[in-house]
Amino acid sequence: MGPAAPPIRIGYARCSTMGQELDSQLVALRAAGCTRVFSEKISTRVKVRPELAAALALCRDIRSAAPGQTVSNAHTPG
């Protein structure tokens, strides 16, 4: 068995109004080593968040396909 693969980092950024910008969150997630970042502008009142669901589904899919692979999901406060 070879060396362990580096962890896969999945990021999620959200802001609640169209007037807000995601740029600083996206930069922070990339700097944290996220290889895939999902983002959306959606109100906190909306309970269904498609991009969050997609990020979590990707994490589950990777864990299922490669059980030994470390997968972490990150989000920025915002």
Jmol script that loads the backbone (N, CA, C; Angstrom):
load data "model"
ATOM      1  N   MET A   1       0.837  -1.176   0.000  1.00  0.00           N
ATOM      2  CA  MET A   1       0.000   0.000   0.000  1.00  0.00           C
ATOM      3  C   MET A   1       0.883   1.241   0.000  1.00  0.00           C
ATOM      4  N   GLY A   2       0.587   2.209  -0.850  1.00  0.00           N
ATOM      5  CA  GLY A   2       1.373   3.430  -0.968  1.00  0.00           C
ATOM      6  C   GLY A   2       1.010   4.450   0.098  1.00  0.00           C
ATOM      7  N   PRO A   3       1.610   5.607  -0.013  1.00  0.00           N
ATOM      8  CA  PRO A   3       1.311   6.660   0.964  1.00  0.00           C
ATOM      9  C   PRO A   3      -0.148   7.102   0.872  1.00  0.00           C
ATOM     10  N   ALA A   4      -0.658   7.576   1.982  1.00  0.00           N
ATOM     11  CA  ALA A   4      -2.051   8.033   2.021  1.00  0.00           C
ATOM     12  C   ALA A   4      -2.236   9.239   1.105  1.00  0.00           C
ATOM     13  N   ALA A   5      -3.363   9.270   0.455  1.00  0.00           N
ATOM     14  CA  ALA A   5      -3.681  10.406  -0.413  1.00  0.00           C
ATOM     15  C   ALA A   5      -3.968  11.630   0.448  1.00  0.00           C
ATOM     16  N   PRO A   6      -3.646  12.809  -0.037  1.00  0.00           N
ATOM     17  CA  PRO A   6      -3.972  14.011   0.733  1.00  0.00           C
ATOM     18  C   PRO A   6      -5.484  14.140   0.876  1.00  0.00           C
ATOM     19  N   PRO A   7      -5.937  14.779   1.944  1.00  0.00           N
ATOM     20  CA  PRO A   7      -7.385  14.919   2.119  1.00  0.00           C
ATOM     21  C   PRO A   7      -8.006  15.750   0.996  1.00  0.00           C
ATOM     22  N   ILE A   8      -9.236  15.432   0.696  1.00  0.00           N
ATOM     23  CA  ILE A   8     -10.007  16.208  -0.267  1.00  0.00           C
ATOM     24  C   ILE A   8     -10.828  17.202   0.538  1.00  0.00           C
ATOM     25  N   ARG A   9     -10.712  18.456   0.197  1.00  0.00           N
ATOM     26  CA  ARG A   9     -11.444  19.504   0.923  1.00  0.00           C
ATOM     27  C   ARG A   9     -12.520  20.096   0.002  1.00  0.00           C
ATOM     28  N   ILE A  10     -13.755  20.038   0.482  1.00  0.00           N
ATOM     29  CA  ILE A  10     -14.908  20.559  -0.233  1.00  0.00           C
ATOM     30  C   ILE A  10     -15.399  21.789   0.524  1.00  0.00           C
ATOM     31  N   GLY A  11     -15.571  22.913  -0.173  1.00  0.00           N
ATOM     32  CA  GLY A  11     -15.988  24.146   0.487  1.00  0.00           C
ATOM     33  C   GLY A  11     -17.391  24.579   0.109  1.00  0.00           C
ATOM     34  N   TYR A  12     -17.975  25.377   1.006  1.00  0.00           N
ATOM     35  CA  TYR A  12     -19.310  25.927   0.772  1.00  0.00           C
ATOM     36  C   TYR A  12     -19.336  27.373   1.257  1.00  0.00           C
ATOM     37  N   ALA A  13     -19.744  28.267   0.382  1.00  0.00           N
ATOM     38  CA  ALA A  13     -19.865  29.690   0.720  1.00  0.00           C
ATOM     39  C   ALA A  13     -21.294  30.130   0.429  1.00  0.00           C
ATOM     40  N   ARG A  14     -21.808  30.996   1.318  1.00  0.00           N
ATOM     41  CA  ARG A  14     -23.175  31.476   1.129  1.00  0.00           C
ATOM     42  C   ARG A  14     -23.279  32.900   1.642  1.00  0.00           C
ATOM     43  N   CYS A  15     -24.069  33.691   0.958  1.00  0.00           N
ATOM     44  CA  CYS A  15     -24.478  34.983   1.481  1.00  0.00           C
ATOM     45  C   CYS A  15     -25.978  35.077   1.255  1.00  0.00           C
ATOM     46  N   SER A  16     -26.613  35.924   2.055  1.00  0.00           N
ATOM     47  CA  SER A  16     -28.075  35.891   2.069  1.00  0.00           C
ATOM     48  C   SER A  16     -28.759  36.929   1.195  1.00  0.00           C
ATOM     49  N   THR A  17     -28.013  37.888   0.664  1.00  0.00           N
ATOM     50  CA  THR A  17     -28.664  38.858  -0.213  1.00  0.00           C
ATOM     51  C   THR A  17     -27.859  39.023  -1.492  1.00  0.00           C
ATOM     52  N   MET A  18     -28.526  39.422  -2.529  1.00  0.00           N
ATOM     53  CA  MET A  18     -27.856  39.603  -3.812  1.00  0.00           C
ATOM     54  C   MET A  18     -26.841  40.744  -3.751  1.00  0.00           C
ATOM     55  N   GLY A  19     -27.020  41.680  -2.818  1.00  0.00           N
ATOM     56  CA  GLY A  19     -26.093  42.798  -2.687  1.00  0.00           C
ATOM     57  C   GLY A  19     -24.779  42.422  -2.023  1.00  0.00           C
ATOM     58  N   GLN A  20     -24.741  41.281  -1.342  1.00  0.00           N
ATOM     59  CA  GLN A  20     -23.518  40.834  -0.686  1.00  0.00           C
ATOM     60  C   GLN A  20     -22.632  40.098  -1.676  1.00  0.00           C
ATOM     61  N   GLU A  21     -21.346  40.092  -1.381  1.00  0.00           N
ATOM     62  CA  GLU A  21     -20.383  39.439  -2.264  1.00  0.00           C
ATOM     63  C   GLU A  21     -19.818  38.180  -1.613  1.00  0.00           C
ATOM     64  N   LEU A  22     -19.566  37.198  -2.424  1.00  0.00           N
ATOM     65  CA  LEU A  22     -18.985  35.938  -1.976  1.00  0.00           C
ATOM     66  C   LEU A  22     -17.464  35.917  -2.103  1.00  0.00           C
ATOM     67  N   ASP A  23     -16.893  36.914  -2.756  1.00  0.00           N
ATOM     68  CA  ASP A  23     -15.478  36.886  -3.119  1.00  0.00           C
ATOM     69  C   ASP A  23     -14.546  36.564  -1.952  1.00  0.00           C
ATOM     70  N   SER A  24     -14.707  37.237  -0.812  1.00  0.00           N
ATOM     71  CA  SER A  24     -13.783  37.006   0.303  1.00  0.00           C
ATOM     72  C   SER A  24     -13.926  35.590   0.850  1.00  0.00           C
ATOM     73  N   GLN A  25     -15.139  35.064   0.861  1.00  0.00           N
ATOM     74  CA  GLN A  25     -15.342  33.689   1.312  1.00  0.00           C
ATOM     75  C   GLN A  25     -14.686  32.699   0.354  1.00  0.00           C
ATOM     76  N   LEU A  26     -14.855  32.945  -0.939  1.00  0.00           N
ATOM     77  CA  LEU A  26     -14.275  32.047  -1.937  1.00  0.00           C
ATOM     78  C   LEU A  26     -12.753  32.054  -1.856  1.00  0.00           C
ATOM     79  N   VAL A  27     -12.178  33.232  -1.663  1.00  0.00           N
ATOM     80  CA  VAL A  27     -10.720  33.338  -1.516  1.00  0.00           C
ATOM     81  C   VAL A  27     -10.261  32.562  -0.283  1.00  0.00           C
ATOM     82  N   ALA A  28     -10.980  32.711   0.824  1.00  0.00           N
ATOM     83  CA  ALA A  28     -10.609  32.019   2.065  1.00  0.00           C
ATOM     84  C   ALA A  28     -10.700  30.499   1.913  1.00  0.00           C
ATOM     85  N   LEU A  29     -11.731  30.032   1.236  1.00  0.00           N
ATOM     86  CA  LEU A  29     -11.879  28.586   1.038  1.00  0.00           C
ATOM     87  C   LEU A  29     -10.783  28.032   0.131  1.00  0.00           C
ATOM     88  N   ARG A  30     -10.448  28.762  -0.915  1.00  0.00           N
ATOM     89  CA  ARG A  30      -9.351  28.331  -1.791  1.00  0.00           C
ATOM     90  C   ARG A  30      -8.028  28.309  -1.014  1.00  0.00           C
ATOM     91  N   ALA A  31      -7.810  29.350  -0.190  1.00  0.00           N
ATOM     92  CA  ALA A  31      -6.584  29.418   0.613  1.00  0.00           C
ATOM     93  C   ALA A  31      -6.520  28.274   1.618  1.00  0.00           C
ATOM     94  N   ALA A  32      -7.673  27.781   2.050  1.00  0.00           N
ATOM     95  CA  ALA A  32      -7.726  26.662   2.992  1.00  0.00           C
ATOM     96  C   ALA A  32      -7.509  25.323   2.298  1.00  0.00           C
ATOM     97  N   GLY A  33      -7.341  25.354   0.973  1.00  0.00           N
ATOM     98  CA  GLY A  33      -7.048  24.137   0.232  1.00  0.00           C
ATOM     99  C   GLY A  33      -8.257  23.412  -0.322  1.00  0.00           C
ATOM    100  N   CYS A  34      -9.408  24.078  -0.376  1.00  0.00           N
ATOM    101  CA  CYS A  34     -10.595  23.437  -0.938  1.00  0.00           C
ATOM    102  C   CYS A  34     -10.395  23.251  -2.444  1.00  0.00           C
ATOM    103  N   THR A  35     -10.573  22.026  -2.893  1.00  0.00           N
ATOM    104  CA  THR A  35     -10.389  21.733  -4.309  1.00  0.00           C
ATOM    105  C   THR A  35     -11.676  21.917  -5.101  1.00  0.00           C
ATOM    106  N   ARG A  36     -12.790  21.890  -4.403  1.00  0.00           N
ATOM    107  CA  ARG A  36     -14.099  22.133  -5.025  1.00  0.00           C
ATOM    108  C   ARG A  36     -14.878  23.030  -4.079  1.00  0.00           C
ATOM    109  N   VAL A  37     -15.428  24.102  -4.597  1.00  0.00           N
ATOM    110  CA  VAL A  37     -16.174  25.045  -3.775  1.00  0.00           C
ATOM    111  C   VAL A  37     -17.558  25.250  -4.379  1.00  0.00           C
ATOM    112  N   PHE A  38     -18.559  25.087  -3.568  1.00  0.00           N
ATOM    113  CA  PHE A  38     -19.945  25.340  -3.943  1.00  0.00           C
ATOM    114  C   PHE A  38     -20.345  26.666  -3.316  1.00  0.00           C
ATOM    115  N   SER A  39     -21.132  27.463  -4.013  1.00  0.00           N
ATOM    116  CA  SER A  39     -21.540  28.748  -3.456  1.00  0.00           C
ATOM    117  C   SER A  39     -22.930  29.116  -3.940  1.00  0.00           C
ATOM    118  N   GLU A  40     -23.599  29.914  -3.128  1.00  0.00           N
ATOM    119  CA  GLU A  40     -24.916  30.394  -3.522  1.00  0.00           C
ATOM    120  C   GLU A  40     -25.273  31.647  -2.742  1.00  0.00           C
ATOM    121  N   LYS A  41     -26.125  32.429  -3.365  1.00  0.00           N
ATOM    122  CA  LYS A  41     -26.711  33.600  -2.716  1.00  0.00           C
ATOM    123  C   LYS A  41     -28.166  33.226  -2.458  1.00  0.00           C
ATOM    124  N   ILE A  42     -28.451  32.965  -1.181  1.00  0.00           N
ATOM    125  CA  ILE A  42     -29.781  32.477  -0.835  1.00  0.00           C
ATOM    126  C   ILE A  42     -30.105  32.918   0.592  1.00  0.00           C
ATOM    127  N   SER A  43     -31.314  33.325   0.815  1.00  0.00           N
ATOM    128  CA  SER A  43     -31.746  33.837   2.113  1.00  0.00           C
ATOM    129  C   SER A  43     -31.666  32.766   3.193  1.00  0.00           C
ATOM    130  N   THR A  44     -31.428  33.212   4.417  1.00  0.00           N
ATOM    131  CA  THR A  44     -31.431  32.277   5.550  1.00  0.00           C
ATOM    132  C   THR A  44     -32.838  31.740   5.794  1.00  0.00           C
ATOM    133  N   ARG A  45     -33.828  32.408   5.268  1.00  0.00           N
ATOM    134  CA  ARG A  45     -35.212  31.946   5.420  1.00  0.00           C
ATOM    135  C   ARG A  45     -35.522  30.740   4.543  1.00  0.00           C
ATOM    136  N   VAL A  46     -34.751  30.573   3.505  1.00  0.00           N
ATOM    137  CA  VAL A  46     -34.948  29.445   2.591  1.00  0.00           C
ATOM    138  C   VAL A  46     -34.312  28.208   3.225  1.00  0.00           C
ATOM    139  N   LYS A  47     -35.106  27.192   3.409  1.00  0.00           N
ATOM    140  CA  LYS A  47     -34.606  25.983   4.081  1.00  0.00           C
ATOM    141  C   LYS A  47     -33.929  25.013   3.123  1.00  0.00           C
ATOM    142  N   VAL A  48     -34.225  25.100   1.837  1.00  0.00           N
ATOM    143  CA  VAL A  48     -33.603  24.221   0.845  1.00  0.00           C
ATOM    144  C   VAL A  48     -32.460  24.991   0.206  1.00  0.00           C
ATOM    145  N   ARG A  49     -31.269  24.461   0.360  1.00  0.00           N
ATOM    146  CA  ARG A  49     -30.074  25.105  -0.199  1.00  0.00           C
ATOM    147  C   ARG A  49     -29.417  24.115  -1.160  1.00  0.00           C
ATOM    148  N   PRO A  50     -29.699  24.258  -2.445  1.00  0.00           N
ATOM    149  CA  PRO A  50     -29.230  23.280  -3.437  1.00  0.00           C
ATOM    150  C   PRO A  50     -27.714  23.098  -3.466  1.00  0.00           C
ATOM    151  N   GLU A  51     -26.956  24.168  -3.355  1.00  0.00           N
ATOM    152  CA  GLU A  51     -25.496  24.038  -3.428  1.00  0.00           C
ATOM    153  C   GLU A  51     -24.932  23.367  -2.181  1.00  0.00           C
ATOM    154  N   LEU A  52     -25.518  23.640  -1.018  1.00  0.00           N
ATOM    155  CA  LEU A  52     -25.097  22.938   0.202  1.00  0.00           C
ATOM    156  C   LEU A  52     -25.402  21.456   0.065  1.00  0.00           C
ATOM    157  N   ALA A  53     -26.582  21.139  -0.426  1.00  0.00           N
ATOM    158  CA  ALA A  53     -26.955  19.740  -0.638  1.00  0.00           C
ATOM    159  C   ALA A  53     -25.992  19.065  -1.617  1.00  0.00           C
ATOM    160  N   ALA A  54     -25.599  19.775  -2.667  1.00  0.00           N
ATOM    161  CA  ALA A  54     -24.663  19.213  -3.652  1.00  0.00           C
ATOM    162  C   ALA A  54     -23.285  18.983  -3.029  1.00  0.00           C
ATOM    163  N   ALA A  55     -22.834  19.917  -2.185  1.00  0.00           N
ATOM    164  CA  ALA A  55     -21.537  19.762  -1.522  1.00  0.00           C
ATOM    165  C   ALA A  55     -21.542  18.547  -0.607  1.00  0.00           C
ATOM    166  N   LEU A  56     -22.594  18.399   0.176  1.00  0.00           N
ATOM    167  CA  LEU A  56     -22.688  17.258   1.088  1.00  0.00           C
ATOM    168  C   LEU A  56     -22.823  15.946   0.326  1.00  0.00           C
ATOM    169  N   ALA A  57     -23.552  15.967  -0.780  1.00  0.00           N
ATOM    170  CA  ALA A  57     -23.690  14.761  -1.610  1.00  0.00           C
ATOM    171  C   ALA A  57     -22.342  14.353  -2.189  1.00  0.00           C
ATOM    172  N   LEU A  58     -21.547  15.318  -2.627  1.00  0.00           N
ATOM    173  CA  LEU A  58     -20.222  15.007  -3.157  1.00  0.00           C
ATOM    174  C   LEU A  58     -19.352  14.378  -2.073  1.00  0.00           C
ATOM    175  N   CYS A  59     -19.409  14.918  -0.870  1.00  0.00           N
ATOM    176  CA  CYS A  59     -18.643  14.332   0.244  1.00  0.00           C
ATOM    177  C   CYS A  59     -19.066  12.879   0.475  1.00  0.00           C
ATOM    178  N   ARG A  60     -20.371  12.633   0.500  1.00  0.00           N
ATOM    179  CA  ARG A  60     -20.872  11.265   0.694  1.00  0.00           C
ATOM    180  C   ARG A  60     -20.424  10.352  -0.447  1.00  0.00           C
ATOM    181  N   ASP A  61     -20.504  10.851  -1.684  1.00  0.00           N
ATOM    182  CA  ASP A  61     -20.120  10.037  -2.839  1.00  0.00           C
ATOM    183  C   ASP A  61     -18.639   9.654  -2.778  1.00  0.00           C
ATOM    184  N   ILE A  62     -17.793  10.597  -2.420  1.00  0.00           N
ATOM    185  CA  ILE A  62     -16.361  10.317  -2.340  1.00  0.00           C
ATOM    186  C   ILE A  62     -16.093   9.308  -1.235  1.00  0.00           C
ATOM    187  N   ARG A  63     -16.717   9.515  -0.080  1.00  0.00           N
ATOM    188  CA  ARG A  63     -16.519   8.575   1.038  1.00  0.00           C
ATOM    189  C   ARG A  63     -16.990   7.174   0.676  1.00  0.00           C
ATOM    190  N   SER A  64     -18.068   7.094  -0.099  1.00  0.00           N
ATOM    191  CA  SER A  64     -18.597   5.799  -0.514  1.00  0.00           C
ATOM    192  C   SER A  64     -17.676   5.124  -1.531  1.00  0.00           C
ATOM    193  N   ALA A  65     -17.173   5.893  -2.480  1.00  0.00           N
ATOM    194  CA  ALA A  65     -16.330   5.344  -3.544  1.00  0.00           C
ATOM    195  C   ALA A  65     -14.918   5.028  -3.066  1.00  0.00           C
ATOM    196  N   ALA A  66     -14.434   5.786  -2.101  1.00  0.00           N
ATOM    197  CA  ALA A  66     -13.066   5.612  -1.598  1.00  0.00           C
ATOM    198  C   ALA A  66     -13.096   5.688  -0.069  1.00  0.00           C
ATOM    199  N   PRO A  67     -13.506   4.600   0.589  1.00  0.00           N
ATOM    200  CA  PRO A  67     -13.690   4.626   2.040  1.00  0.00           C
ATOM    201  C   PRO A  67     -12.461   5.075   2.834  1.00  0.00           C
ATOM    202  N   GLY A  68     -11.272   4.840   2.331  1.00  0.00           N
ATOM    203  CA  GLY A  68     -10.070   5.237   3.051  1.00  0.00           C
ATOM    204  C   GLY A  68      -9.660   6.681   2.823  1.00  0.00           C
ATOM    205  N   GLN A  69     -10.336   7.361   1.908  1.00  0.00           N
ATOM    206  CA  GLN A  69      -9.994   8.732   1.565  1.00  0.00           C
ATOM    207  C   GLN A  69     -10.568   9.697   2.604  1.00  0.00           C
ATOM    208  N   THR A  70      -9.730  10.579   3.103  1.00  0.00           N
ATOM    209  CA  THR A  70     -10.202  11.605   4.028  1.00  0.00           C
ATOM    210  C   THR A  70     -10.863  12.725   3.236  1.00  0.00           C
ATOM    211  N   VAL A  71     -12.093  13.060   3.623  1.00  0.00           N
ATOM    212  CA  VAL A  71     -12.828  14.135   2.979  1.00  0.00           C
ATOM    213  C   VAL A  71     -13.282  15.097   4.067  1.00  0.00           C
ATOM    214  N   SER A  72     -13.006  16.366   3.878  1.00  0.00           N
ATOM    215  CA  SER A  72     -13.479  17.354   4.848  1.00  0.00           C
ATOM    216  C   SER A  72     -14.300  18.394   4.124  1.00  0.00           C
ATOM    217  N   ASN A  73     -15.319  18.873   4.803  1.00  0.00           N
ATOM    218  CA  ASN A  73     -16.105  19.952   4.229  1.00  0.00           C
ATOM    219  C   ASN A  73     -15.939  21.181   5.106  1.00  0.00           C
ATOM    220  N   ALA A  74     -15.824  22.317   4.454  1.00  0.00           N
ATOM    221  CA  ALA A  74     -15.589  23.572   5.154  1.00  0.00           C
ATOM    222  C   ALA A  74     -16.578  24.615   4.684  1.00  0.00           C
ATOM    223  N   HIS A  75     -16.926  25.500   5.591  1.00  0.00           N
ATOM    224  CA  HIS A  75     -17.757  26.634   5.216  1.00  0.00           C
ATOM    225  C   HIS A  75     -17.219  27.873   5.910  1.00  0.00           C
ATOM    226  N   THR A  76     -17.536  28.990   5.347  1.00  0.00           N
ATOM    227  CA  THR A  76     -17.107  30.249   5.949  1.00  0.00           C
ATOM    228  C   THR A  76     -18.288  30.873   6.655  1.00  0.00           C
ATOM    229  N   PRO A  77     -18.062  31.522   7.773  1.00  0.00           N
ATOM    230  CA  PRO A  77     -19.183  32.211   8.407  1.00  0.00           C
ATOM    231  C   PRO A  77     -19.601  33.382   7.543  1.00  0.00           C
ATOM    232  N   GLY A  78     -20.856  33.514   7.319  1.00  0.00           N
ATOM    233  CA  GLY A  78     -21.279  34.612   6.464  1.00  0.00           C
ATOM    234  C   GLY A  78     -22.748  34.696   6.308  1.00  0.00           C
TER     235      GLY A  78
END
end "model"
wireframe off; spacefill off
backbone 0.3
color backbone group
